[in-house]
Amino acid sequence: MTIRLKKIRCVLEEKIKITELNNKLWIYENIKVNFSTRQVLWNDNEVSLGKTRLEILKLLINNKGIVLSREQIINYIWGTHCKINDRTVDSHISKIRTALDLNCLKSIPGYGYILDC
Protein backbone atom coordinates (compact mmCIF):
# COMPACT_ATOMS: atom_id res chain seq x y z
CA MET A 1 0.00 0.00 0.00
CA THR A 2 1.42 3.38 -0.96
CA ILE A 3 1.87 6.22 1.49
CA ARG A 4 -0.88 8.20 -0.26
CA LEU A 5 -3.38 5.34 0.17
CA LYS A 6 -2.41 4.94 3.82
CA LYS A 7 -3.01 8.65 4.39
CA ILE A 8 -6.43 8.48 2.68
CA ARG A 9 -7.34 5.42 4.74
CA CYS A 10 -6.38 7.20 8.00
CA VAL A 11 -8.52 10.21 7.09
CA LEU A 12 -11.49 7.97 6.25
CA GLU A 13 -11.12 6.00 9.47
CA GLU A 14 -11.03 9.28 11.41
CA LYS A 15 -14.23 10.42 9.66
CA ILE A 16 -15.90 7.10 10.47
CA LYS A 17 -15.10 7.46 14.18
CA ILE A 18 -16.63 10.93 14.23
CA THR A 19 -19.71 9.68 12.35
CA GLU A 20 -20.21 6.91 14.91
CA LEU A 21 -20.14 9.49 17.68
CA ASN A 22 -22.82 11.60 15.94
CA ASN A 23 -25.60 9.36 17.23
CA LYS A 24 -24.35 9.08 20.77
CA LEU A 25 -24.87 10.92 23.98
CA TRP A 26 -21.72 12.02 25.79
CA ILE A 27 -22.14 12.52 29.52
CA TYR A 28 -19.50 13.84 31.87
CA GLU A 29 -20.45 14.97 35.38
CA ASN A 30 -23.13 17.64 34.84
CA ILE A 31 -22.61 17.93 31.06
CA LYS A 32 -24.73 16.11 28.48
CA VAL A 33 -24.05 16.40 24.76
CA ASN A 34 -26.35 14.76 22.22
CA PHE A 35 -24.53 14.84 18.89
CA SER A 36 -27.53 13.67 16.86
CA THR A 37 -29.69 16.60 18.03
CA ARG A 38 -26.73 18.96 18.66
CA GLN A 39 -28.17 19.68 22.12
CA VAL A 40 -25.75 20.61 24.90
CA LEU A 41 -26.89 20.69 28.53
CA TRP A 42 -24.90 21.91 31.50
CA ASN A 43 -26.64 21.56 34.89
CA ASP A 44 -29.81 20.78 32.90
CA ASN A 45 -29.64 24.21 31.21
CA GLU A 46 -29.25 24.35 27.45
CA VAL A 47 -25.97 25.83 26.26
CA SER A 48 -25.35 27.11 22.76
CA LEU A 49 -21.85 26.15 21.64
CA GLY A 50 -22.22 26.82 17.94
CA LYS A 51 -21.25 24.52 15.10
CA THR A 52 -17.47 25.01 15.21
CA ARG A 53 -17.15 24.63 18.98
CA LEU A 54 -19.36 21.54 18.94
CA GLU A 55 -17.17 20.03 16.19
CA ILE A 56 -14.02 20.79 18.20
CA LEU A 57 -15.58 19.19 21.29
CA LYS A 58 -16.59 16.16 19.25
CA LEU A 59 -13.04 15.83 17.90
CA LEU A 60 -11.58 16.03 21.40
CA ILE A 61 -14.08 13.51 22.79
CA ASN A 62 -13.36 11.12 19.95
CA ASN A 63 -9.64 11.41 20.70
CA LYS A 64 -10.00 11.43 24.50
CA GLY A 65 -6.65 10.99 26.22
CA ILE A 66 -4.68 11.96 23.10
CA VAL A 67 -2.93 15.30 22.75
CA LEU A 68 -4.08 17.09 19.61
CA SER A 69 -1.97 19.88 18.20
CA ARG A 70 -3.55 23.15 17.17
CA GLU A 71 -2.58 22.27 13.60
CA GLN A 72 -4.42 18.92 13.79
CA ILE A 73 -7.52 20.67 15.10
CA ILE A 74 -7.33 23.34 12.39
CA ASN A 75 -6.83 20.78 9.63
CA TYR A 76 -9.75 18.68 10.80
CA ILE A 77 -12.22 21.51 11.45
CA TRP A 78 -11.35 23.98 8.69
CA GLY A 79 -9.26 21.85 6.31
CA THR A 80 -5.68 22.11 5.17
CA HIS A 81 -6.47 24.77 2.56
CA CYS A 82 -7.54 27.40 5.12
CA LYS A 83 -5.14 29.80 6.78
CA ILE A 84 -6.45 29.86 10.35
CA ASN A 85 -4.45 31.45 13.16
CA ASP A 86 -3.52 29.16 16.08
CA ARG A 87 -5.13 31.66 18.43
CA THR A 88 -8.50 30.97 16.81
CA VAL A 89 -8.33 27.44 18.25
CA ASP A 90 -7.30 28.86 21.63
CA SER A 91 -10.30 31.18 21.59
CA HIS A 92 -12.75 28.38 20.76
CA ILE A 93 -11.25 26.12 23.45
CA SER A 94 -11.51 28.92 26.01
CA LYS A 95 -15.17 29.45 25.17
CA ILE A 96 -15.91 25.70 25.40
CA ARG A 97 -14.25 25.58 28.83
CA THR A 98 -16.19 28.62 30.03
CA ALA A 99 -19.55 27.49 28.66
CA LEU A 100 -19.32 24.00 30.18
CA ASP A 101 -16.95 24.56 33.11
CA LEU A 102 -14.91 21.74 31.56
CA ASN A 103 -11.76 21.49 33.69
CA CYS A 104 -10.61 18.25 32.09
CA LEU A 105 -9.97 20.05 28.78
CA LYS A 106 -6.30 20.80 29.33
CA SER A 107 -3.72 22.87 27.51
CA ILE A 108 -0.38 21.34 26.63
CA PRO A 109 1.89 24.42 26.42
CA GLY A 110 3.47 24.90 23.01
CA TYR A 111 1.54 22.02 21.46
CA GLY A 112 -2.20 21.78 21.82
CA TYR A 113 -5.00 20.27 23.88
CA ILE A 114 -6.14 17.05 25.50
CA LEU A 115 -9.48 15.96 26.89
CA ASP A 116 -8.49 14.06 30.01
CA CYS A 117 -11.78 12.92 31.54
N, C-alpha and C positions, 0 to 999 in steps of 0.2 A: 504494500500500500504506500503510495507516495505521501510526502509531507503535506501536500495540498489537500488530499483526500482525508488525511487524519485531522487536519484543521477543520475542514467542513463537518466531519463527523462529530468533533468535539462541540462545535457551535450548535449543531442539531440536537445533540444529547442535552446540552444546557437548556435549549428552548423547550425540550420535552419535559425536563424537570420543572420548569416554571409553569408550563401548561398543566401539569398534574396538580400543582399547588393551587391553581385558579379555582378549583372546586372545593377547596378545603377551608376549614375554619382554623385559624391560628389563635390559640389562647395562651396568654402569659400573664400571670397574676391578675390584675384588674383590666387587662386589655383583651379585646376580642376583635379579630379581623376576619371578615368573611370576604374572600377574594372573588367569589362568584357574584356577589351582590355589590361589592366594593364598599361595604359598610364597615366603619371603624367605630368601636365603642371603647370608651375609657371611663371607668366607674359608672357604667350603664348610661353614659351621656354620649351622644353621637359627636364624632370629631371629623372635620373635613380635612383630609390630608392633601387632596388634589392628586391628579393622575401621576405626575412625576414622582412625588414623594411616596405614593403607594407602590409604584414600580420599584423604587429603591428599597423600600422595606421588604417587598417580596423577594428581591434579589438577595438581600442580606439574610432573610429567613431561610431561603433555599440553600444558602451557603453558610448556615450557622456553624460557628466554631472555626471558620476559615477567614483569614485576613484578606480583604479585598482592597486592592490599591485604588486610588482615585481614578487612575487611567482605566482600570477594568470596569469600574462603575460607569464612567463616561462612555466607554465603548459599548457597553451593554444597553444603557438607557438611551443615549443619543446617536450611537453609531460612530464608526471610525472616521467618517467623512466630516463630522462636525468639529469645529474648533470651540470647545467649551473650556472655560477657565476652571482650574482645580478648586478655586474658592466657591464656585457654584455648587459643587458637591458638598463642601463644608457647610454652606448655607442651608441646603436641603436637609442634611443630617441634623444640624442644630434645630431646625424647625420640627423635625420628626421627634427628637428627644424632648423638646419643650411640649409639644402637643400631647405626647403620650407618657411623659415622665419616665422615659425608657432608659434607665441607668445601665442596662446591660449592653447598650450600643456604645462601644468603646472606640476611642481614637488610638491609633498606633502612630505616634509622632513620626513624621517624615515619610509615611507610607500610605496609610488608609484607615480602614474601619473593620471592626469585627462585631458580630452579634454573638455575645457570650452568655446566652441564657437558655 
